[in-house]
């Protein structure tokens, strides 16, 4: 007889929404939300229920980080703080990634995944790079790292010809091979990946077209002027147009960064239903040009927030962006750009990649849920969670549920040793930075 998994019943939760629901209960059965009950609606207990007392804390769909480098992110931040060691984002990434082997990738990705869970993130799109010759071991290593914490992830290897054309081709093939295995895992996906245009030759770009069409594509474009120079010199096209000419745009293409995109590129992104992952804090950290959000939104581009791996909390990206667009030098952004476009874009993107409803707390959706360790001292206004993200930015996750499985319980990781994860990450970081 097949064993029926126990239900998870979250009681006395505060749900943001229109209107906010205090005293709500959410029932999880298997991988999905089975019921959302308002205050006063009785949820009968059943034998074996896992009862979660939210005690008035805020319950939200887990956040989605639309662009990260889990293994390298924290190390990039360390290098970026010291201008003598790294003058640019590309230089810092190159110094770190050329030293990353499978053991370091696994250890660092596990620590970053745990930080993400604690920050209320349940799904990450990760663009992975490793030392030349380590392409085949990179994605399985990162998958083991995120699996140790239970984070939902879509992984891609960032192909590049920096080590020669054979290394670029190896990176493309590594993503394609891993994608077949990842299909068997409900909370894991693999995509094709491209680490910018500046070091991508014709053979690598041509090799990408097939896997990108089958599995989707993560690509970093516009971190600096190098991508624009490469695309224009080759074809007199801008970077996004260059990708389009190669058949690399579509509903499962995620373009990260996109500094200084032009109107023609925005129209192309919208027309092909491609996504743009925006990383505002990381761009400012590296003094890079952020994308023109108002223009992109006006063209109907699909937008989502990412961290670039520098920071674990997507809510912090939202808060930083909201402060930036309120500065006098900026024009007024479109109404509700953050709350109605950028923030919910993450859930819509994850739904596209995993083929299931994510980013909402409603019956039938996949159960990626977070109970924040925050009891609002004032009544919440009406509005979708994205409209209220500025209120809870900085709050930590008390409970985190990914794909119907409890991963954090009152802030503690289940099924993993937090002390060991931290120790292994410190050892790996010291080894990489000392090399």
C-alpha positions in Angstrom: 0.0 0.0 0.0 1.4 3.4 -1.0 2.1 5.6 2.1 0.2 8.9 2.0 2.5 11.7 3.1 1.3 13.8 6.1 -0.3 17.1 5.6 1.3 20.4 6.6 -1.3 22.7 8.3 -0.1 26.3 8.8 -2.5 28.0 11.3 -3.0 31.6 12.3 -1.0 33.1 9.4 -1.3 36.7 8.1 -1.6 36.6 4.3 -0.9 39.7 2.3 -3.4 40.4 -0.4 -6.5 42.2 -1.4 -7.7 42.3 1.3 -5.1 41.0 3.8 -6.2 37.8 5.6 -5.4 37.6 9.3 -5.9 34.3 11.2 -5.8 32.3 7.9 -4.9 28.6 7.6 -3.1 27.0 4.7 -3.1 23.2 4.1 -0.4 21.6 2.1 -0.9 18.1 0.7 1.9 16.4 -1.2 3.6 19.1 -3.3 0.6 21.5 -3.5 -1.4 23.9 -1.6 -4.7 22.1 -1.0 -6.7 24.8 0.8 -6.6 28.4 2.0 -9.0 28.9 4.8 -10.1 32.3 6.2 -10.2 33.1 9.9 -13.2 31.2 11.4 -13.2 28.5 8.7 -12.4 25.3 10.6 -9.6 23.0 9.3 -10.2 19.6 10.9 -7.0 18.0 12.2 -6.1 14.6 10.8 -3.8 12.0 12.3 -0.2 12.6 11.3 -0.7 16.4 10.5 2.4 18.5 10.8 1.0 21.5 12.6 2.8 24.8 12.1 1.8 27.7 14.4 2.4 30.9 12.4 1.2 32.9 15.4 0.3 35.9 13.4 3.4 36.0 11.3 3.4 36.9 7.6 3.0 34.0 5.1 4.1 34.5 1.5 4.9 32.6 -1.6 8.7 32.0 -1.6 10.7 34.6 -3.4 12.5 33.8 -6.7 16.0 35.0 -7.4 16.0 35.3 -11.2 19.8 35.6 -11.6 22.6 34.4 -9.2 26.0 32.9 -9.0 25.6 30.9 -5.8 29.1 29.5 -5.5 30.9 32.6 -6.4 28.6 35.3 -5.1 29.9 35.9 -1.6 33.5 35.7 -2.8 32.7 38.3 -5.4 31.5 40.6 -2.7 34.7 40.1 -0.8 36.9 40.9 -3.8 34.7 43.8 -4.8 35.2 45.4 -1.4 39.0 45.6 -2.1 39.5 47.7 -5.2 43.2 46.6 -5.3 42.1 43.0 -6.0 39.3 43.5 -8.6 38.7 46.5 -10.7 35.5 45.2 -12.3 32.8 42.5 -12.0 34.1 40.6 -15.0 37.7 40.7 -13.6 36.6 39.5 -10.1 34.5 36.7 -11.5 37.3 35.5 -13.7 39.8 35.4 -10.8 37.4 33.3 -8.7 35.8 31.0 -11.3 39.1 29.8 -12.8 39.9 28.2 -9.4 36.5 26.6 -8.7 36.5 22.8 -8.8 33.6 20.5 -7.9 34.3 20.3 -4.2 34.5 24.1 -3.9 31.3 24.6 -6.0 29.3 22.2 -3.9 30.5 23.6 -0.5 30.0 27.2 -1.5 26.6 26.6 -3.3 25.3 24.8 -0.2 26.1 27.8 2.1 24.6 30.2 -0.4 21.5 28.1 -0.7 21.0 28.1 3.0 21.5 31.9 3.1 18.8 32.2 0.4 16.3 30.1 2.3 16.8 32.1 5.4 16.2 35.3 3.4 12.8 33.9 2.2 14.0 32.7 -1.3 12.8 29.3 -2.4 13.9 29.3 -6.1 17.1 30.4 -7.7 18.2 30.7 -11.3 22.0 30.0 -11.1 24.5 30.7 -13.8 27.6 28.5 -13.0 31.2 28.8 -14.0 34.2 26.7 -13.1 37.8 26.2 -13.8 38.7 25.2 -17.4 38.3 21.4 -17.8 35.8 21.2 -14.9 32.7 21.8 -17.0 31.2 18.3 -16.6 31.5 18.3 -12.8 30.2 21.8 -12.2 26.4 21.5 -12.5 26.2 18.1 -10.6 28.3 19.7 -7.8 26.1 22.8 -7.5 23.0 20.5 -7.6 24.3 18.6 -4.6 24.9 21.8 -2.8 21.4 23.2 -3.3 20.0 19.7 -2.7 21.6 19.7 0.8 19.3 22.6 1.7 16.3 21.8 -0.5 16.4 25.0 -2.5 14.5 24.9 -5.9 16.9 25.7 -8.7 17.3 26.1 -12.4 21.0 25.6 -13.2 23.0 26.5 -16.3 26.7 26.4 -17.2 27.9 29.8 -18.5 29.7 28.8 -21.6 32.6 31.0 -22.7 35.6 30.7 -25.1 38.0 32.4 -22.7 40.0 29.2 -22.5 39.6 28.5 -26.2 36.8 27.3 -28.4 36.9 23.7 -27.0 36.1 25.1 -23.6 33.1 27.0 -24.9 31.8 23.9 -26.6 32.4 21.8 -23.5 30.3 24.3 -21.4 27.4 24.1 -23.8 27.5 20.3 -23.8 27.8 20.1 -20.0 24.5 22.0 -19.6 22.8 19.8 -22.3 23.9 16.6 -20.7 22.9 17.7 -17.2 19.5 18.8 -18.4 18.5 15.3 -19.3 19.2 14.0 -15.7 17.6 17.1 -14.1 14.2 16.3 -15.7 13.7 13.5 -13.1 14.0 15.9 -10.2 10.8 17.9 -9.4 12.6 20.9 -7.9 15.5 21.0 -10.3 15.9 22.1 -13.9 18.9 22.7 -16.1 19.2 25.2 -18.9 21.7 26.2 -21.5 24.0 29.1 -20.4 26.2 31.8 -21.9 28.6 33.9 -20.0 28.3 37.1 -22.1 29.0 37.8 -25.7 32.5 39.2 -25.5 34.2 35.8 -25.4 31.7 33.7 -27.4 32.8 32.6 -30.8 30.6 31.5 -33.7 30.9 27.7 -33.0 29.9 28.1 -29.3 26.9 30.3 -30.2 25.8 27.9 -32.9 26.1 24.9 -30.5 23.9 26.8 -28.0 20.9 27.1 -30.3 19.7 23.5 -29.9 19.9 23.2 -26.1 18.5 26.7 -25.7 15.4 25.7 -27.7 14.9 22.5 -25.7 15.7 23.6 -22.2 15.8 27.4 -22.1 18.8 29.8 -21.8 20.4 31.9 -19.1 22.7 34.6 -20.5 24.5 37.5 -18.9 24.7 40.5 -21.2 25.7 44.1 -20.6 27.8 43.8 -17.5 30.1 46.3 -19.2 30.7 47.7 -22.7 32.5 44.5 -23.9 29.3 42.8 -25.1 28.1 45.8 -27.0 31.5 46.1 -28.7 31.5 42.4 -29.6 28.0 42.3 -31.1 28.4 45.5 -33.0 31.8 44.6 -34.4 30.5 41.2 -35.6 27.1 42.2 -37.1 26.4 45.9 -36.4 23.7 44.7 -34.0 23.2 45.5 -30.4 23.6 42.6 -27.9 19.9 41.5 -27.6 19.5 41.8 -31.4 22.6 39.7 -31.8 21.1 37.0 -29.6 17.8 37.2 -31.6 19.7 36.8 -34.9 21.2 33.5 -33.5 17.8 32.1 -32.5 18.6 32.4 -28.8 15.5 34.4 -27.6 12.2 33.0 -26.5 9.8 32.5 -23.6 12.4 30.5 -21.6 15.4 32.8 -22.3 16.5 34.9 -19.3 18.8 37.8 -20.1 20.6 39.1 -17.0 21.8 42.7 -16.4 21.1 44.4 -19.8 22.7 47.7 -18.9 22.0 50.4 -21.5 19.5 48.4 -23.5 18.0 50.4 -26.4 14.3 50.7 -27.4 14.8 48.3 -30.3 16.1 45.6 -27.9 13.2 46.2 -25.5 10.8 45.6 -28.4 12.6 42.4 -29.4 12.5 41.1 -25.8 8.8 41.8 -25.6 8.1 40.3 -29.0 9.9 37.1 -28.3 8.5 36.9 -24.7 12.0 36.7 -23.4 12.8 37.7 -19.8 15.1 40.3 -18.4 16.6 39.7 -14.9 17.3 42.9 -13.1 20.1 43.1 -10.5 20.0 46.7 -9.2 22.3 46.4 -6.1 24.9 44.4 -7.9 25.0 46.8 -10.8 25.5 49.7 -8.4 28.1 47.8 -6.4 30.2 47.4 -9.5 29.4 50.9 -10.8 27.7 49.4 -13.8 24.8 50.9 -15.7 21.4 49.6 -14.6 18.9 48.8 -17.3 16.3 51.5 -18.2 13.4 50.0 -16.3 10.8 52.6 -17.2 11.4 52.2 -21.0 11.5 48.3 -20.7 8.2 48.3 -18.8 6.6 50.7 -21.3 7.5 48.2 -24.1 5.8 45.3 -22.1 9.0 43.4 -21.3 8.8 40.5 -18.8 10.9 41.6 -15.8 12.1 39.8 -12.7 14.5 40.6 -9.8 17.8 38.9 -9.3 20.8 39.3 -6.9 23.8 38.4 -9.1 24.8 36.2 -6.2 26.2 39.2 -4.2 23.3 39.2 -1.7 20.9 36.4 -0.7 17.8 38.5 -0.3 15.7 39.4 -3.3 13.5 41.6 -1.0 16.6 43.7 -0.5 16.8 44.2 -4.2 13.3 45.5 -4.2 14.0 47.9 -1.4 17.1 49.2 -3.0 15.4 49.7 -6.3 12.5 51.5 -4.7 14.8 54.0 -3.0 16.8 54.5 -6.2 13.8 55.4 -8.4 12.6 57.9 -5.8 15.8 60.0 -6.2 15.2 63.4 -7.9 17.4 62.6 -10.9 15.0 59.9 -12.0 11.8 60.4 -13.8 8.7 58.9 -12.3 8.5 55.2 -12.9 5.3 53.6 -14.2 2.7 53.1 -11.5 3.2 49.8 -9.6 6.3 48.8 -11.6 7.9 47.1 -8.6 4.8 45.6 -6.9 2.9 44.5 -10.1 5.7 43.8 -12.6 9.1 43.1 -11.1 8.2 41.3 -7.9 5.6 38.9 -9.3 7.7 38.4 -12.4 9.9 36.0 -10.4 6.9 33.6 -9.7 5.7 33.8 -13.3 9.2 33.0 -14.6 9.6 30.0 -12.2 6.1 28.8 -13.3 7.3 28.9 -16.9 10.4 26.9 -16.2 8.9 24.3 -13.9 5.6 24.0 -15.7 3.6 24.4 -12.5 2.0 27.4 -10.8 4.4 29.1 -8.5 4.6 32.5 -6.8 1.0 32.4 -5.3 -0.7 31.0 -2.2 -3.7 29.4 -3.6 -5.2 26.0 -4.0 -3.5 23.9 -6.7 -0.2 25.9 -6.7 3.0 24.2 -5.8 3.8 24.6 -2.1 6.8 26.9 -2.1 5.9 28.9 1.0 7.6 31.1 3.6 6.5 32.1 7.1 8.5 35.2 7.9 9.7 35.9 11.5 7.7 39.1 11.5 4.4 40.1 13.0 3.4 43.4 11.5 2.7 45.9 14.3 0.2 47.8 12.2 -2.6 46.7 9.9 -1.4 45.8 6.4 -2.9 47.8 3.6 -4.7 46.1 0.7 -2.3 44.9 -2.0 -0.5 42.0 -3.6 2.7 40.8 -1.8 4.8 42.6 -4.3 3.2 45.9 -3.2 4.2 45.2 0.4 7.7 43.8 -0.1 9.3 47.0 1.2 7.6 46.5 4.6 9.1 43.1 5.2 12.5 43.6 3.6 15.1 42.3 6.0 12.8 39.9 7.9 14.1 36.4 8.2 12.3 33.2 7.3 11.0 31.2 10.3 9.6 28.4 8.2 10.4 27.6 4.6 8.6 25.0 2.6 9.8 24.0 -0.9 7.9 21.6 -3.1 5.7 20.6 -0.2 8.7 19.7 2.1 9.7 21.7 5.2 13.2 22.9 4.8 13.5 25.5 7.6 11.7 25.0 11.0 11.8 28.1 13.2 14.9 29.2 11.3 16.8 25.9 11.6 17.7 23.7 8.6 16.1 20.3 8.6 18.0 17.3 7.2 21.3 19.1 7.1 24.1 20.2 9.4 24.4 23.9 9.4 27.7 24.0 11.2 29.2 21.5 8.8 27.9 23.5 5.8 29.4 26.7 7.1 32.7 25.0 7.9 33.1 23.4 4.5 32.2 26.8 2.8 34.9 28.6 4.8 37.5 26.0 4.0 36.6 26.2 0.3 36.6 30.0 0.2 40.0 30.2 1.9 41.4 27.7 -0.6 40.0 29.6 -3.6 41.0 33.0 -2.4 44.5 31.9 -1.5 45.2 30.3 -4.9 
